[in-house]
Amino acid sequence: VDLPDNSGEDSYNILPILKGNISKKPIREATVHHSSRGKFAIRQGNWVFIDEPNGADNKEPDHVLKALGVRNDKESSELYNLTKDPNQTKNLVSRNPEKAKSLKALLDQYKSRSSSLLERK
């Protein structure tokens, strides 16, 4: 299908990867996650920054959160190293404030310039 030049400007063609052509570098610098309830997160490499005090949009029952080791801290956002903590149980935002700050800035940059996000408002 022929599309206008400005169509899907924040999208990436992943067809080569789906066909088995593995890239040596990421196809994008970071990935923005947007929940159905309007919360945002950004993943870059092994790191994920959640721009909310709690990223649990699914409202998992307390016993499920406890079984996963999730604790409610009093931070205004969340930062996790997914290689070391894939279940996102240890919020590192206060231990890695510079990483949190840089990911927050990148997320804000994406949000401010993204035409697809602007259209949803």
Buried (B, 14 or more C-beta within 10 A) or exposed (E): EEEEEEEEEEEEEEEEEEEEEEEEEEEEEBBBBBBEEEBBBBBBEEBBBBBBBBBBEEEEEEEEBEEEEBEEEEBEBBBBBEEEBEEBEBBBBEEBEEBBEBBBEBBEEBBEEBEEBEEEE
